[in-house]
């Protein structure tokens, strides 16, 4: 009897212990504040059998409190031709920590990981999971074996806003002592325990509290614990490499990834030769060749060939007339090369939030490729995936960041164009004729240059209906508005986009007895309100400055006169400047002039509420009105 009682006690103890392990009540209280989810356990173990073989084991346990935390669970295991998924499993627990559902490998869907890609070797095992009730705890276990070691998993134990981390660890077992580089960020600030020697890299952290996303925050590596690791000797699919500096990296790219990819059919070479015949200026030749490439090709995404890093050959692109960023860049490079114009395949981290290629971290980085042409007077950058982008124009996708050129001498760093505040101007000039029924009509011209061009040039591809919908959207404060004679001029040589249109709008003016209230800022208003933050933690960064100019000539109805005009407005701060004024030209004619300058820069967190005050002032002043009164 005593033995049976002892066994029951042990069983109950184990059961209670298991329930407590993942029960919501066992989460430290300080981790619940402001959290939509808590990462209970985040364990990564990388076993490096050799430079060309490794096993990746992941064990993650996440408690999700509501639907806002659901996005952080990712029941997916990726693989390709050089890797295989050895194990994958999901276990679901209820609020008390009771196991309620188990999903094994057979329950996962095996699908392409390419999304809309036309060609890809990448696949994934994916579990389509919808929770029945909150809170719940999600346990994910996976093991992946791969012969590609070019991309080592990084450690980022606090990767989400409004999510706490109870415990996270990363262990790299390197018994073969494969040479590697480890770059660490902000470990001391979070009391990270770590060990680094020839056979082991291990990092552990506990109890990271959830934080809110702060508007205009700097890059997360400035305030989060992060470790990036790269092997100096690695393999990308079946292509081995040893790179300890950027020169060696560039040489490896040239010799293994780009070598023998530059063959052109003789017919195409002769066509290009004829195209540039009689043109002496190399830059003008390059423009013609770039336009030829844009007219001939289109972009698709391709993720095949040495880990998705090797471009299709120029000959293949010439035949098919399509390719991804790698293939189209290599094709353009080959076309230029046929006419003796040197250019460099260039790796970049793209998108508006893209970062510099990290010069201190010699590894495969970036997610996009562009082309650099080193002319004597300037470096020209070509975006080869677009049929529309002008010669030597980048836009927010790849502007103002360090990139790596693959030159004959190896990898060389340069920086893409920075578009300064004064370069990014949108200028509107309009007439506004107000009739006695208070319908406003007139003509409008708006020009956009610099990064302002980037958000406008695609308008020329819109249908008539899409154009009307666009203007109704950006000027949604205008009621019963019609547009006509819409036409655009896209000056690609000077990189200027011009919009011209006629408009008519009613119900814009508000009446108060014999008086009429009119906001002369009819079109472009700043409406993005932001909130103050007395407990801001981080500095804030305005990545790109811009200028907005408006000049509207307003013709008043003859049966009304001006009773009151607002005084000229002038607001100037480190973050920008706002001016607005009205000039009375004739008894029935006014000219409204407005300029808003938003500066680029990095600012101290203590200045944030001053920035909010400036923005709120702009929003308020953009609503300034004048008063008209009916003539007696």
N, C-alpha and C positions, 0 to 999 in steps of 0.2 A: 504493500500500500504506500509506504513511504517512497519507494522507488518510482511508482506511478505518479505520486504527487510531485516528486522532483522533476520528472520528465515534463509534466504539465506546466510546472512553473517555468522551466527553461523555454518551452514552446511559446507560452504566453509572453515571456520576456522578449524573445526574439521577434514575435509578431508586433508587440508594442514598440520595440526599438525600430523596426522597419517602418511602422506607421509614423513615428516621430521624425524619422530621417527626412522625409519629404512632406511632412504636414506643414500647412501654412503657419500654424502657431509656433513652429520651431524657428521661424525666420527672425533674426534680431530686429528689434523694433526700429532702430535707426535706419534700417534698410527699406522700411515700408514707406517712409515719407516721400511723397512726390513720385512714387514708382508705379508704373503700369505693369511692371514685371520685375522679377528678381532672378538673376542668373545664380542658381544655387551652387552649381558645379560646372566648371569649364576646364576640361583636362585634355591637353594635346601631348601625345607622345610620338616623336619621330625617331624611328630606328634607321640609321644610315648604315646599310650593310656595306656599301662602297659608293664611289662617286657616281655610279650608274645604277644604283638600286636602293630604294628606301621603302619603308612601311610607315603609313600615317594612321594613327589610331586617335579617334575623337570620342570623348564622352562628355555629354552636355546635359544638364538638368536645369530646366527653367520653369518657374512658377509664374503663370500669367493670370493677372487679376481682372482684366477687362479686354475689350476688343482693340483698344489702343495699344495693347502690348502684344497682340497676336502676330504682328509682322516680324517679330524677332525670331520666331521658331522657323527653322528651315530644314524640313525633313528631306534632305536631298544629298546624294552622293554622286560626284562627278567622276567620269572615267573617259578614256580615249584608247587609241590603238596601243599606247605604251603602258596602260594601267588597267587594273581590274579591281572590282569591289569584292573583297573577301567576306565581309560581314556588314550587315546593316539591320538595325532594329530600332523600334520605337515602343516605349511603354508609357501609358497614360495613368496618372494617379489622381484621386479626388482630393478634396480640401484636407481630409484627414491623413492623407498619405497612403490610402489604400490603392492597390493596383486594380484598375478597372478595365484596361484593354491593352493587348499586346499585338504589335504588327511586326511581322518578320519579312525577310527579303522577298518572299513570294507575293507579299501584299503591295509591293512597290511597283510602279509603272516604269518601264524602261523606254525612255523617249529621247529624242534629239535635244541637245542642250543649246542648239543654235538659234532658237526663236525663228526669226524671219530669214536666216541665212540660207542661201541657195546650196552652198556646199559646206559641209562640216564633218570632221571626224569626232567631234565631242558629243558625248551622250551623258545621260544622268538617270539614276534611279530616284523616283520622286513619289512621295506619299501625299495623296490628296486628303488632307485632314481638316475636319470642321469640328470644333469643340461643341459638346452638348450643353455645357454649363461652366460658368466661372465661379470661383477660381479653379484652375486645374494645374497639374504639374506634368511637364513634358520631358521625357528622357530620350535622348538620341545617342545611339552607339554606332560607330562605323569604323571599318578598317579597309584601307586602300593600299594596294601594292603597285609600285610604279618603277619604271626604269628611267623616267625623265626626272632629273633632279635640278633643273634650271630654275624652277620656281619653288622656293622653300616657303612653307606657311609662316606668316608673321604672327606675333603675339600682340593682341590688342584686347586686354581683359575688360575694358569698359567701352564697347563700341557704339552704344546707343544712348540717346537722351531719354530721361525719365525711366531709366532701367538701372537697378542696383546690381552689384556683383558681390556675392557672398564669398566665393573662393574661385581662383583661377590659377592654373599652372601650365607651364610649357616645358617639355623636356626633349632635348635633342641628344640622342645617344650616338656617339661617333667613335666607335672602337677602332675603326680603320684610320682615324686621325686625318680625315680628308680636310685640307685647308679651307677655312671659311672666314667670312667677315660678319661681325655682329654690330649693329648700330642701335644704341639704346637712347630712349627719350623719357625724361621725367620719372625715373625709377625712384630716386631718393624722396621726392615729394609724396610718394604713395607707400613708402616703407616696403618696397619690393625686396624680397630675399632672393638672391641669385648666386649661382655658382657657374664659373666659366673656366674650363681647362681644355686640354687637348682632346679629351674623350667625352666631355659632357658640357652642355649648356642648359641650365635649368633656372626657371624664373617662377616665383610664387607671390601671390598677393591676396589679401583678404579684406572684406568689408569696404568696398568702394560705394559710396552713397550715390543715389540718383541725382542728376542735375538737369536743369532746364536748358533747352537750346536758347542761346542768347543771340539776338539779332546781330548780324554782321560780325560773327565770331571769327577769329583767325583759324588757321588750319589745326585740326585736332591733335597733330603731333606736338603742338606747342603746349598743350595742357593735359594730355592723357598719357598714361604709361604705354609705351609701344616698343617692341623689339623687332627689328628687321634682320633677317639672316640670309646670306647668300654664300654658296660654295664657290671657291675659286676654280676648282676642278669639278665639272659637272657634265651631264649629258642631256641634250634636248632631243627626245626620241632616240634615234640612233646616231646622233651627231655629237661626239665628245668635244670638250673644250677645256682649255686652261687659260683663265684670264685673271690677272691680278691688278690690272690698271686699264684705263680707257683706251689706250693705244692698242693693247692686246685684244680688248673687246671688239674694237672696230675692225681689226685685222681678221678676227674670227668671223664676224658678220660678212666681210668681203669674201673670204676664202670658202666659207661653208654655206652661207645663205644666199649670197648675191652672185656668186661665181657662175659664169655661163648662163646667165639669165638675160643677156643683152643682145641676143641675135634678132635681127630684123630681116623680113623678106626683102629681096632686092627691089621689088616693085614699090614697096613703101619707101625705101630709102630714096629712090629716084623721084617719087612723088614729093617728098619733103625737100629734096634738092631743087625741084622746080618751084615749089611754093616760096622759097626764100631767094630765088634767083634775082640778082640785082640789088639785094638789100645788103648794105655794108655793116650797119650797126648791129652788133651781136644781140643787144637787148631787143631790138625790133624783130630780129630773127626769132628770138625766144618767144616773143608775144605771138607771132604767127604760128609757131609750133604748138604753143600752149592752146591756142584757139582750135587748131587742128585736132588735138587730143580731145578737147571738150566736145567738139562736134561729132567726133567718131565714137566715143565710148560712153558707157554708163556705169554707175557704181552698183555692185552687189557685194555682200559680205562673204568671204571665203575663209574657212578655218581648217584648211588642210595643208599638209606639207611641212615637215619639221616643226610640229607643235603650233601650226598656224602662224609661224614667223617667217617663213620663206615665201617670197612672192612668186606668182605664176610668171613664166617667161614672157619676155616682150613679144616673141613670135606668137605665143598663144593668145595674148591680149589682142594683138593685131588681127588675128583670125576671128576671134569671138566678139570683139568690140565691147567687152565688159571685164570688170575685175574689181578687187577690193582696193583699199588704200595702198597696200604694199605693191600690188600688181600695177595699178595705174601710175603710181609714183615711179616705179622702175621703168615702165613703158615710156613715160615722158622723159625720164633721164636718158633712155636709149635713143629716143628721137633727137634730143639735143646733142647727144654724143655723136650722132651720125653727121652733124654739121660742125663738129669741132668745138662745141660749147660744153664746158665742164659744169657738172652739177653734182650735188651730194644728197643721197638718200638720208633722210633726217627723222629721228625718233622723237616723239613729243607725247606729253600727257595732255590729252585734249579735254574739251568741254569748258564752259565758262568758269567752273570751279577747279580746273586743272592746275597742277602744281609744276614746279621746276623738276626736271630730271635731277635726281640727287647726285651731286658730283662726288660726295664722300662714300657712296654706296655703289660699288661696281657690280652691276647685276642687270639682268633683263628688266627694264622698266618701260613705262609708257604704254599707251593703248592706240596709237595712231602714227601714221607716217606722212610727212610732207616732203617737198623738194626744196633745196637751197641752191641758188645760183650765185656764185661769188663774182659779181662784176666789179670793175675797178672802183666805181663811185659808190656802190652800195651792195648789200646782200639782198637778193630778191627771193621771196618765199612763195611757193606755189601750192595751193590746195588742189589736189588732183582728183578729188572724188566728186566735184561739183561741175555741172555743165554751165553754171551761171556766174560763179564768183569771178571778179575781175583779176587780171594779171597783177600779182604782187599784193593781193588783199587777203587778210586772214580773218578778221572779225574776232568775236569773243571766244570762238572755238579753240583758237591756238595762239592768241596774242600774248605778248609780254611775259614770256617764260623761257627758262633755260632749256635748250634742246641739244640733242647729240647728233652731229653730222658724222656719217660714215664716209671718211675720206680715204684716198690711197695710202695715207700715212697712219691710218687708224681712226679711233674715235676722237672727235674734237668738239668742244662745247661752243655754242654761240647762243644768242638771245633773239627771239622773234620780235617783230615790231611792237613798240609801245605806242598806243594811241593816247596822247595826252589830252587833258580836259579841253584845251582850246581846239583840238582836232575833231571833237565829237559834237557837232552842232546840228540842231534841227531848227530851221527858220521858217516861220509861217507869215505870209502876207495875205490879207483878205480885205474884201469890202463887205459891209453890212448895211443894206438899205432897209430901213424900217418904215413900213407904210402905216396908214391910219388905222388899219385893223391889227397892227402890231405883228404882222408877218415879217420875218427877217429873211432877206435873200441876198445873194451876192456871188462873187467868185473867190476862189481860194487857190493859193499856190504854196506848197511846202517843199523845201529842199532838205535833204539829209546827207551828211557827210561823216566820214570817220566811222566810229562804231554805231552811230545813228543809221548809217546806210545799211548796216547788218540786219536790222529789224524791218527794213522796208523793201529791199530789192525783190523779194519773192512776190510782191503784190502784182507784178506784171504777168504772173502766171495764173492769177485768179480769174474765175468766170465773172460775168457781170453781177450775178446774184451774190457771189462771195465778196466782191468789192463793196456792194451796198451793205451787206451784213457786217463787214469789217468796220466801216465808218459809223454805222449805227451802234456798234459795240464800243469803239473808243470814245465816241461822243454820246454816250448813253443818256447824259443829262439833257440832251436836246429832244424835244417831243415833236411828233408828226413831221419828221425831216425827210426830205427827198433829195436825191443827188442825181445829177445829170452831167453829160459831157466829161465823164471821168477819163482822163488819159495820163499816161506816165511816160517819163523820159529817163532812161537808164544810161547815163554817161559813164561807160566803163573805163574810158581813158582817164578821166579826172575823178572817177569814183564818186559821183554825185547822183542821187536819185531824186527826181522831181515829180510831185503830184500836182495835177491841175483838175479842178472840178467846179461845177456850179452847185449851189445848194439853196434850199428853202426850208424854213422851219417856223412852226407856229407854237403858241402857248409858252413861249420862252419868257416873256415879260410878265411881271406880276403887278397888279394894280391895287392902289389903296386910296379909294375915293377919287379925287381929281389928280392924284399923283401916280406916277409910274416909277417902278424900281427896275433898273437895268444894270445887269452885270456886264461890263464891256469885254470881259475875258470870256468870249463866247465859246472857244474851242478847247484849248489845251490847259487843263487844270491839274494841279498836283493833288491827289486824293489819298495817298497812302499814309494813313495815320499810324504812328507807333506809340507804344506806351513807355512811360518812364520806368526806371528800374533803380531803386535806391540801394539795392544789394548786388549790383553788377559785379561779376567776378573777373571778366576778361576785358582786355582792350578790344576796340572795334576797328574794322578795316573796311574802307570804301575802295573797292578794287578798281573802279573805272569812273572817272569824272565825265560829266556831260553838261552841255549848254542848250537851253531852250530859249528861242527868241520868238516873240509874237508882235506883229504890228497890224492893227485892224482899223480901217477907216470906216467910221460909222456915220451914216446919214440919217438924221432924225426926222420924224414926221413933222410936217409944217404947222400942225395945230398944237404942238407942244414946245415948251422952252425949258432950258436948263435951270433948275432951282439950286442944285447942289452937286459939286464934284468933290471927290476925295483928294486929299493932299498927296503930293508925290510920296511914294513909299521907297525907303532904302533900308535894307537889312543886310549887314555884312558880318560874317563870322568866319572862324577858321574852316568851317565845313562848306561854306559857299556864300553866295550873294544873291539877293532878290531885289529887283527894282521894278516899279510899275508907276506909270503916270498917264495923265490924259492931257492932251494938247487941244485947245479949242481953236480950230482953224477958221471957221466961218460960223455964222449964227446957227446953222443947222448941221454942222459937220464937226466931228471929233475924231481924233486919232489916239487910239489906245496903244501904249508901248509897254511891253513886259519882257524882262530877261531873268531867267533862273539859271544860276551856275551852281552845279554840285561838284565839289572838289574831290579828287582822289586823295588817299592818305591813310595812315595808321594813327589812331588817336587813343589817348589814355582813357581807361575805364571811367575816371572821374569826370571826363568831359561828355559822357554819353547823354546825360540828361540835358545838357546844353544843346546837344545835337537834336534831341527830341523836341526841345523848345523851338529851335530854328525850323524844323520841319512843320510843326504845328502852326507856326506863324505864317509859313508859306501857304499851307492849306487854307488858313483863315483869310489871308490877304487876297488869295485867288478868288474869294467870294465877294470882294469889295464891290459896292454898288454906287451908282449915281442916281440922282432923283430928277425926274422930269415932271413938270406941272402943266396942266392944260391951260392954254391961253383963254382969257376971258373975252 
